[in-house]
């Protein structure tokens, strides 16, 4: 097969697609990944086409506030989305795939598939598009609404309507007119572990909860740990803290709170600053605190006493796969959903919204974390039996 994988967003949106690309290529398929620039993902050995957009730069310039996004819709957000929507069409015209596998932000994917007469597969990174009565769409509300839960899934289609002009431009690239209704996805894949999110009984058979898509790094540099980080994680008990691309609020205040909470529990602290979610002021630093830009979760999390993070599904799964208890500090979107889910399932303390983050609340969560260690280890055991990329590839191979 010739498989076009198109994704949009920051590192957590790109990494699974690259993992799937590697798995598909190893199985003899011809694969192209169309992705944003500067994602921070190791793409060595993968055929990648740039979408000509930089989500990291957008986050660095305006943070992750939805209010800022709406304020900068015309100048910042719309050009980025246009790059994703239109350049996906250009990539498809040149590559001529047998199937297109796309992130939900790639609003032109159904149109592209119909124009080429091929199936398209939706990659639902979080459960926000396939309605179920069992829980509300991730990123809407955190409390269940019972029979009204399916209504919350309308938000995704409403957001897509904002970019009709860009979809029209993609249609022009494909030399077709935008239809009123595109074909539904031939399949919907969720790269999420059923050990974390049990599959709803009312999902159609075409929706597949595959497990996370993971791949080992392929370059010597990627497999060689940072010497300072390696020495730190082998130097005794520590907590890990990283908020990925969550540049918002007062990162220095968060840094002080994290250091104080770790010291109160007798833990050293490894901080990954990411795109600016955490800053550790000089007056809070010491030999018990190591600050770095980013870390390899697979190398760090298995040795951490606990992990403090924003609750993105990629980090949630990385922590649980490492048997590490998460203290979730949600900022936006689906993060409160995962924080609440972990609490309900006994896999972690109650989430602490980033606006309510204090050293005291963190210290309490740190003290509670060991109570959830056995449950996290049980999930890790189940996840170790999963082959998410393999399951996804099996679905793709059945389509043509």
Secondary structure as a PSIPRED ss2 file (coil, helix, strand):
# PSIPRED VFORMAT (PSIPRED V4.0)

   1 X C   1.000  0.000  0.000
   2 X E   0.000  0.000  1.000
   3 X E   0.000  0.000  1.000
   4 X E   0.000  0.000  1.000
   5 X E   0.000  0.000  1.000
   6 X E   0.000  0.000  1.000
   7 X C   1.000  0.000  0.000
   8 X C   1.000  0.000  0.000
   9 X C   1.000  0.000  0.000
  10 X C   1.000  0.000  0.000
  11 X H   0.000  1.000  0.000
  12 X H   0.000  1.000  0.000
  13 X H   0.000  1.000  0.000
  14 X H   0.000  1.000  0.000
  15 X H   0.000  1.000  0.000
  16 X H   0.000  1.000  0.000
  17 X H   0.000  1.000  0.000
  18 X H   0.000  1.000  0.000
  19 X H   0.000  1.000  0.000
  20 X H   0.000  1.000  0.000
  21 X H   0.000  1.000  0.000
  22 X H   0.000  1.000  0.000
  23 X H   0.000  1.000  0.000
  24 X H   0.000  1.000  0.000
  25 X H   0.000  1.000  0.000
  26 X H   0.000  1.000  0.000
  27 X C   1.000  0.000  0.000
  28 X C   1.000  0.000  0.000
  29 X C   1.000  0.000  0.000
  30 X E   0.000  0.000  1.000
  31 X E   0.000  0.000  1.000
  32 X E   0.000  0.000  1.000
  33 X E   0.000  0.000  1.000
  34 X E   0.000  0.000  1.000
  35 X E   0.000  0.000  1.000
  36 X C   1.000  0.000  0.000
  37 X C   1.000  0.000  0.000
  38 X C   1.000  0.000  0.000
  39 X C   1.000  0.000  0.000
  40 X C   1.000  0.000  0.000
  41 X C   1.000  0.000  0.000
  42 X C   1.000  0.000  0.000
  43 X C   1.000  0.000  0.000
  44 X C   1.000  0.000  0.000
  45 X C   1.000  0.000  0.000
  46 X C   1.000  0.000  0.000
  47 X C   1.000  0.000  0.000
  48 X E   0.000  0.000  1.000
  49 X E   0.000  0.000  1.000
  50 X E   0.000  0.000  1.000
  51 X C   1.000  0.000  0.000
  52 X C   1.000  0.000  0.000
  53 X C   1.000  0.000  0.000
  54 X C   1.000  0.000  0.000
  55 X H   0.000  1.000  0.000
  56 X H   0.000  1.000  0.000
  57 X H   0.000  1.000  0.000
  58 X H   0.000  1.000  0.000
  59 X H   0.000  1.000  0.000
  60 X H   0.000  1.000  0.000
  61 X H   0.000  1.000  0.000
  62 X H   0.000  1.000  0.000
  63 X C   1.000  0.000  0.000
  64 X C   1.000  0.000  0.000
  65 X C   1.000  0.000  0.000
  66 X H   0.000  1.000  0.000
  67 X H   0.000  1.000  0.000
  68 X H   0.000  1.000  0.000
  69 X H   0.000  1.000  0.000
  70 X H   0.000  1.000  0.000
  71 X H   0.000  1.000  0.000
  72 X C   1.000  0.000  0.000
  73 X H   0.000  1.000  0.000
  74 X H   0.000  1.000  0.000
  75 X H   0.000  1.000  0.000
  76 X H   0.000  1.000  0.000
  77 X H   0.000  1.000  0.000
  78 X H   0.000  1.000  0.000
  79 X H   0.000  1.000  0.000
  80 X H   0.000  1.000  0.000
  81 X H   0.000  1.000  0.000
  82 X H   0.000  1.000  0.000
  83 X H   0.000  1.000  0.000
  84 X H   0.000  1.000  0.000
  85 X H   0.000  1.000  0.000
  86 X H   0.000  1.000  0.000
  87 X H   0.000  1.000  0.000
  88 X H   0.000  1.000  0.000
  89 X H   0.000  1.000  0.000
  90 X H   0.000  1.000  0.000
  91 X H   0.000  1.000  0.000
  92 X H   0.000  1.000  0.000
  93 X H   0.000  1.000  0.000
  94 X H   0.000  1.000  0.000
  95 X H   0.000  1.000  0.000
  96 X C   1.000  0.000  0.000
  97 X C   1.000  0.000  0.000
  98 X C   1.000  0.000  0.000
  99 X E   0.000  0.000  1.000
 100 X E   0.000  0.000  1.000
 101 X E   0.000  0.000  1.000
 102 X E   0.000  0.000  1.000
 103 X E   0.000  0.000  1.000
 104 X C   1.000  0.000  0.000
 105 X C   1.000  0.000  0.000
 106 X C   1.000  0.000  0.000
 107 X C   1.000  0.000  0.000
 108 X C   1.000  0.000  0.000
 109 X H   0.000  1.000  0.000
 110 X H   0.000  1.000  0.000
 111 X H   0.000  1.000  0.000
 112 X H   0.000  1.000  0.000
 113 X H   0.000  1.000  0.000
 114 X H   0.000  1.000  0.000
 115 X H   0.000  1.000  0.000
 116 X H   0.000  1.000  0.000
 117 X C   1.000  0.000  0.000
 118 X C   1.000  0.000  0.000
 119 X E   0.000  0.000  1.000
 120 X E   0.000  0.000  1.000
 121 X E   0.000  0.000  1.000
 122 X E   0.000  0.000  1.000
 123 X E   0.000  0.000  1.000
 124 X C   1.000  0.000  0.000
 125 X C   1.000  0.000  0.000
 126 X C   1.000  0.000  0.000
 127 X C   1.000  0.000  0.000
 128 X C   1.000  0.000  0.000
 129 X C   1.000  0.000  0.000
 130 X C   1.000  0.000  0.000
 131 X C   1.000  0.000  0.000
 132 X C   1.000  0.000  0.000
 133 X C   1.000  0.000  0.000
 134 X C   1.000  0.000  0.000
 135 X C   1.000  0.000  0.000
 136 X C   1.000  0.000  0.000
 137 X C   1.000  0.000  0.000
 138 X C   1.000  0.000  0.000
 139 X C   1.000  0.000  0.000
 140 X C   1.000  0.000  0.000
 141 X C   1.000  0.000  0.000
 142 X C   1.000  0.000  0.000
 143 X C   1.000  0.000  0.000
 144 X C   1.000  0.000  0.000
 145 X C   1.000  0.000  0.000
 146 X H   0.000  1.000  0.000
 147 X H   0.000  1.000  0.000
 148 X H   0.000  1.000  0.000
 149 X H   0.000  1.000  0.000
 150 X H   0.000  1.000  0.000
 151 X H   0.000  1.000  0.000
 152 X H   0.000  1.000  0.000
 153 X H   0.000  1.000  0.000
 154 X H   0.000  1.000  0.000
 155 X H   0.000  1.000  0.000
 156 X H   0.000  1.000  0.000
 157 X H   0.000  1.000  0.000
 158 X H   0.000  1.000  0.000
 159 X H   0.000  1.000  0.000
 160 X H   0.000  1.000  0.000
 161 X H   0.000  1.000  0.000
 162 X H   0.000  1.000  0.000
 163 X H   0.000  1.000  0.000
 164 X H   0.000  1.000  0.000
 165 X H   0.000  1.000  0.000
 166 X H   0.000  1.000  0.000
 167 X H   0.000  1.000  0.000
 168 X H   0.000  1.000  0.000
 169 X H   0.000  1.000  0.000
 170 X H   0.000  1.000  0.000
 171 X H   0.000  1.000  0.000
 172 X H   0.000  1.000  0.000
 173 X H   0.000  1.000  0.000
 174 X C   1.000  0.000  0.000
 175 X C   1.000  0.000  0.000
 176 X C   1.000  0.000  0.000
 177 X C   1.000  0.000  0.000
 178 X C   1.000  0.000  0.000
 179 X C   1.000  0.000  0.000
 180 X C   1.000  0.000  0.000
 181 X C   1.000  0.000  0.000
 182 X C   1.000  0.000  0.000
 183 X C   1.000  0.000  0.000
 184 X C   1.000  0.000  0.000
 185 X C   1.000  0.000  0.000
 186 X C   1.000  0.000  0.000
 187 X E   0.000  0.000  1.000
 188 X E   0.000  0.000  1.000
 189 X E   0.000  0.000  1.000
 190 X E   0.000  0.000  1.000
 191 X C   1.000  0.000  0.000
 192 X C   1.000  0.000  0.000
 193 X C   1.000  0.000  0.000
 194 X C   1.000  0.000  0.000
 195 X C   1.000  0.000  0.000
 196 X C   1.000  0.000  0.000
 197 X C   1.000  0.000  0.000
 198 X C   1.000  0.000  0.000
 199 X C   1.000  0.000  0.000
 200 X C   1.000  0.000  0.000
 201 X C   1.000  0.000  0.000
 202 X C   1.000  0.000  0.000
 203 X C   1.000  0.000  0.000
 204 X C   1.000  0.000  0.000
 205 X C   1.000  0.000  0.000
 206 X C   1.000  0.000  0.000
 207 X E   0.000  0.000  1.000
 208 X E   0.000  0.000  1.000
 209 X E   0.000  0.000  1.000
 210 X C   1.000  0.000  0.000
 211 X C   1.000  0.000  0.000
 212 X C   1.000  0.000  0.000
 213 X C   1.000  0.000  0.000
 214 X C   1.000  0.000  0.000
 215 X C   1.000  0.000  0.000
 216 X C   1.000  0.000  0.000
 217 X C   1.000  0.000  0.000
 218 X C   1.000  0.000  0.000
 219 X C   1.000  0.000  0.000
 220 X H   0.000  1.000  0.000
 221 X H   0.000  1.000  0.000
 222 X H   0.000  1.000  0.000
 223 X H   0.000  1.000  0.000
 224 X C   1.000  0.000  0.000
 225 X C   1.000  0.000  0.000
 226 X C   1.000  0.000  0.000
 227 X H   0.000  1.000  0.000
 228 X H   0.000  1.000  0.000
 229 X H   0.000  1.000  0.000
 230 X H   0.000  1.000  0.000
 231 X H   0.000  1.000  0.000
 232 X H   0.000  1.000  0.000
 233 X H   0.000  1.000  0.000
 234 X C   1.000  0.000  0.000
 235 X C   1.000  0.000  0.000
 236 X C   1.000  0.000  0.000
 237 X C   1.000  0.000  0.000
 238 X E   0.000  0.000  1.000
 239 X E   0.000  0.000  1.000
 240 X E   0.000  0.000  1.000
 241 X E   0.000  0.000  1.000
 242 X E   0.000  0.000  1.000
 243 X C   1.000  0.000  0.000
 244 X C   1.000  0.000  0.000
 245 X C   1.000  0.000  0.000
 246 X C   1.000  0.000  0.000
 247 X C   1.000  0.000  0.000
 248 X C   1.000  0.000  0.000
 249 X C   1.000  0.000  0.000
 250 X C   1.000  0.000  0.000
 251 X H   0.000  1.000  0.000
 252 X H   0.000  1.000  0.000
 253 X H   0.000  1.000  0.000
 254 X H   0.000  1.000  0.000
 255 X H   0.000  1.000  0.000
 256 X H   0.000  1.000  0.000
 257 X H   0.000  1.000  0.000
 258 X H   0.000  1.000  0.000
 259 X H   0.000  1.000  0.000
 260 X H   0.000  1.000  0.000
 261 X H   0.000  1.000  0.000
 262 X H   0.000  1.000  0.000
 263 X H   0.000  1.000  0.000
 264 X H   0.000  1.000  0.000
 265 X C   1.000  0.000  0.000
 266 X C   1.000  0.000  0.000
 267 X C   1.000  0.000  0.000
 268 X E   0.000  0.000  1.000
 269 X E   0.000  0.000  1.000
 270 X E   0.000  0.000  1.000
 271 X E   0.000  0.000  1.000
 272 X E   0.000  0.000  1.000
 273 X C   1.000  0.000  0.000
 274 X C   1.000  0.000  0.000
 275 X C   1.000  0.000  0.000
 276 X C   1.000  0.000  0.000
 277 X C   1.000  0.000  0.000
 278 X C   1.000  0.000  0.000
 279 X C   1.000  0.000  0.000
 280 X C   1.000  0.000  0.000
 281 X C   1.000  0.000  0.000
 282 X H   0.000  1.000  0.000
 283 X H   0.000  1.000  0.000
 284 X H   0.000  1.000  0.000
 285 X C   1.000  0.000  0.000
 286 X C   1.000  0.000  0.000
 287 X C   1.000  0.000  0.000
 288 X C   1.000  0.000  0.000
 289 X E   0.000  0.000  1.000
 290 X E   0.000  0.000  1.000
 291 X E   0.000  0.000  1.000
 292 X E   0.000  0.000  1.000
 293 X C   1.000  0.000  0.000
 294 X C   1.000  0.000  0.000
 295 X C   1.000  0.000  0.000
 296 X C   1.000  0.000  0.000
 297 X H   0.000  1.000  0.000
 298 X H   0.000  1.000  0.000
 299 X H   0.000  1.000  0.000
 300 X H   0.000  1.000  0.000
 301 X H   0.000  1.000  0.000
 302 X H   0.000  1.000  0.000
 303 X H   0.000  1.000  0.000
 304 X C   1.000  0.000  0.000
 305 X C   1.000  0.000  0.000
 306 X E   0.000  0.000  1.000
 307 X E   0.000  0.000  1.000
 308 X E   0.000  0.000  1.000
 309 X E   0.000  0.000  1.000
 310 X C   1.000  0.000  0.000
 311 X C   1.000  0.000  0.000
 312 X C   1.000  0.000  0.000
 313 X H   0.000  1.000  0.000
 314 X H   0.000  1.000  0.000
 315 X H   0.000  1.000  0.000
 316 X H   0.000  1.000  0.000
 317 X H   0.000  1.000  0.000
 318 X H   0.000  1.000  0.000
 319 X H   0.000  1.000  0.000
 320 X H   0.000  1.000  0.000
 321 X H   0.000  1.000  0.000
 322 X C   1.000  0.000  0.000
 323 X C   1.000  0.000  0.000
 324 X C   1.000  0.000  0.000
 325 X C   1.000  0.000  0.000
 326 X E   0.000  0.000  1.000
 327 X E   0.000  0.000  1.000
 328 X E   0.000  0.000  1.000
 329 X C   1.000  0.000  0.000
 330 X C   1.000  0.000  0.000
 331 X C   1.000  0.000  0.000
 332 X C   1.000  0.000  0.000
 333 X C   1.000  0.000  0.000
 334 X C   1.000  0.000  0.000
 335 X H   0.000  1.000  0.000
 336 X H   0.000  1.000  0.000
 337 X H   0.000  1.000  0.000
 338 X H   0.000  1.000  0.000
 339 X H   0.000  1.000  0.000
 340 X H   0.000  1.000  0.000
 341 X H   0.000  1.000  0.000
 342 X H   0.000  1.000  0.000
 343 X H   0.000  1.000  0.000
 344 X H   0.000  1.000  0.000
 345 X C   1.000  0.000  0.000
 346 X C   1.000  0.000  0.000
 347 X C   1.000  0.000  0.000
 348 X C   1.000  0.000  0.000
 349 X C   1.000  0.000  0.000
 350 X C   1.000  0.000  0.000
 351 X C   1.000  0.000  0.000
 352 X C   1.000  0.000  0.000
 353 X C   1.000  0.000  0.000
 354 X H   0.000  1.000  0.000
 355 X H   0.000  1.000  0.000
 356 X H   0.000  1.000  0.000
 357 X C   1.000  0.000  0.000
 358 X C   1.000  0.000  0.000
 359 X H   0.000  1.000  0.000
 360 X H   0.000  1.000  0.000
 361 X H   0.000  1.000  0.000
 362 X H   0.000  1.000  0.000
 363 X H   0.000  1.000  0.000
 364 X H   0.000  1.000  0.000
 365 X H   0.000  1.000  0.000
 366 X H   0.000  1.000  0.000
 367 X H   0.000  1.000  0.000
 368 X H   0.000  1.000  0.000
 369 X H   0.000  1.000  0.000
 370 X H   0.000  1.000  0.000
 371 X H   0.000  1.000  0.000
 372 X H   0.000  1.000  0.000
 373 X H   0.000  1.000  0.000
 374 X H   0.000  1.000  0.000
 375 X H   0.000  1.000  0.000
 376 X H   0.000  1.000  0.000
 377 X H   0.000  1.000  0.000
 378 X H   0.000  1.000  0.000
 379 X H   0.000  1.000  0.000
 380 X H   0.000  1.000  0.000
 381 X H   0.000  1.000  0.000
 382 X H   0.000  1.000  0.000
 383 X H   0.000  1.000  0.000
 384 X C   1.000  0.000  0.000
 385 X C   1.000  0.000  0.000
 386 X C   1.000  0.000  0.000
 387 X C   1.000  0.000  0.000
 388 X H   0.000  1.000  0.000
 389 X H   0.000  1.000  0.000
 390 X H   0.000  1.000  0.000
 391 X H   0.000  1.000  0.000
 392 X H   0.000  1.000  0.000
 393 X H   0.000  1.000  0.000
 394 X H   0.000  1.000  0.000
 395 X H   0.000  1.000  0.000
 396 X H   0.000  1.000  0.000
 397 X H   0.000  1.000  0.000
 398 X C   1.000  0.000  0.000
 399 X C   1.000  0.000  0.000
 400 X C   1.000  0.000  0.000
